[in-house]
Amino acid sequence: MKRILLFTLCLAMLLSVVGCAVPGSSEPTPPATEPDPSAAPSTPDETDPANPEESPYVEDATFRYLYASEIGTMNYLKTGTTADFKPAANFVDTLIEYDQYGVVKPCLATEWSVSDDGLVWTLKLREGVKWYTYELEEYAETTADDFVFGLEWILNPANESSNVDTVCSVIKNAREYFDGTITDFSEVGVKAIDPYTLQYTLKDTCPYFLSMLTYVAFMPANRAFAEECGEYYGTSNDSILYNGAYYCTSWEPQSELVMERNDNYWDRANVFIKTVAGKYNAEAEALAPEMYLRGEIDEAQIPVEILDSWMNDPETNQIVRPNRPTYDAMWWFFDFDPHFDEPYDSENFKLAVNNRAFRLSIVYGLDRVKAMTCYDPYSPEEYLINTITPPNFVAVDGEEYTMTGELKAITEQDWFQSDTALQYKEQAIAELTEAGCTFPIVFPYYYRVDQANQDLVAQVVEQQLEGLLGTDYIDIVTIAGPANNYITEVRSAGKYGLMEEGWGPDYADPVTYADPWGLSWSYNNRSMCTQEEYLTGYVYTQEDYDNGVIDDPEYIGQEQQIYDKMIQEATAEKVDLAKRYELFAKAEAWLINEGIVIPFRVFSNGYVASKLTVFDGEYSSFGVSVWRYKGKHVLKEAMSLDEYQEQYAQWKLDREAALAAAE
């Protein structure tokens, strides 16, 4: 379900404080200033006072784009893919949303409160929000039962929803109902107190619960309409209802997706783009640049292969800018129980990778800046990270998480140290020779063919590491992974020695980046035990070892359980956020210092020529908010690199002030 996943204060604190009452208080937080639904549409006042008619924006614009990842379903309750999240974000509103700086604000919920024990959340809903059909005919009012039905649909095993684990992780009796232990849905922790009062009861105190409410799992759905559609619910644009800023007028798979502004929308004053028209093309990346220059579309990704030519051409260098960084983190990691294809020696590599000195020779020998130039040759340092959790994701008491405890030194360290790498090489040779390992250590490095420039990164890693450490020590063989079923055929099968992969956040808490590495959650996305079992001391089985990241039983016996014990302790702390973050930071620092994970970068889709504004839409590093067109504009002229950098710098300053004010 990973979407594979910016905010500074971060939101675990903001989301526990801003817009809701903290545990210990049953009083609702006053709602933020509400927009007047009857107000005329407006745009920010950015016109020249001397020329009031002049605006950088196209009024009631149509935004045209190409897409290569086809939508699988309109049923947002079922899906777990980014391609499906994007339209859903615009079609259906969530209980809360974020402003352009990542500060939580009311959406379908106007106010909320939490019980003294932190278990019961009560939300007051906005009255008069309507559901509409694809022909913009009014169907019904959005009420609390729509949220109850949404969870009921997800927890019906027959529906095979990808969102079950998200709901079961926090809602009381959700897992029991899904498993059939409980058959009465009224015992699940969600209920409509009245048409405009919704109540969630959690299985345990959850300091990041509010941030989860921007995810598709907690979106509403109209019971009567869904039951009327039956098995066809969400299979077409006429088989869902819309209560968001846009509705879908056309969805033709592998052809087009067109959404129109809903002028009856409750917050119409903040929706400026009239039409969003997407055209499907499997070769979108290759075709888009020329189509953009011909004026056929309003946005095109600029592949690194042609970036220099665009940047050096006076006709195009003023319309190219970076894509905004995401908070999907990308790392390198090893396979500790490899099952290589022939002719690679799995057992020899297994000996090597379970040696800390060998791993650290790779860690300190990797020139991350050089590797990052494959993605961004102009400002590679902008996207590099030293930690598993990206900087500025969460903070508490004014202290940013990656500067907490043992992570501070890691964050501030220069990790490319050739002399240190060579010292670890000599140590590894001595220790591994005694253990019976043979040199050079040969291992496959798989890369994804569906992600631009991973092949170039693989080549750089191979040449740079072998050049520093010597081909008498390591022999890296770069291999293109399959176009389809990469996770199953490569990662889960254990065919790799080293690979670059990523993970995106689901909510505002460090545990979301700890998920891939603990044995309670397999990196293959298969749960090995319940969270309750994990917290009380789960007894690992051979199957667990086979499915984990650190998946060698002997290694796990010594090291994996060290990490798991630290995560258990951190996860158990649900009240004192400062202590919780310090405990998670300790566990994360251990993974990095052991050389088990090698942090690399935050995901960015390179450079783009685009007329879509960047910094005026909703902002969040998780949930669906970032995919919304609400608040954004279409520019008359594409933003340049200089304009982007200037606006980005100003946005960071404004955001810091906004978060401080919210705190």
Protein Blocks (a to p, Z undefined) as FASTA:
>chain_A
ZZgiadfklmklmmmmgopacehiabdcdddddddfkbccddddfbcfklmmbcfbdehi
acddddfbdcfbfclklpccfklmmmmmmmpccfbdcdfkopacdfkbmbdcddfkopac
cddddehiacddfkopafbdcdfklmmmmmmmmmmmklopaklmmmmmmpghklmmmnom
amcfklpccdcfblkbccdddfbdcfklmmmmmpfklcccdfklmmmnmmmgopafklcc
cfbfbdcfbdcehibacddddfkbfklmmcfbfbdcddddfklmmmmmmmmmnopacbdc
ddfklmmmmmmpmklmmmgccddddfbdcdddddfbdcdddfbdfklmmmmmmpmklmmm
mmmmpcfklmmmmmmmmlmmlmgcfbfbdghkbccehiafklgcjlmmmmmpcfbdfklm
mmmmmmmmmmmmmnopacdddddddddfkbghklmmmmmmmmmmmmmnopklbccddddd
dfbhklmmmmmnopafbdcdddddfbdcfklmmmmmpmkbcfklpafbdfklmmnopadd
fklmmmmmblcfklmmmmmmmmmmmmmmmmmpmklmmlmmmmmmmmmmmmmmnomaccfb
dcdehjaddfbdfklcccdfehjllmpcghpacdfbdcdfklmmmmmmmmmmmmmmmmmm
mZZ
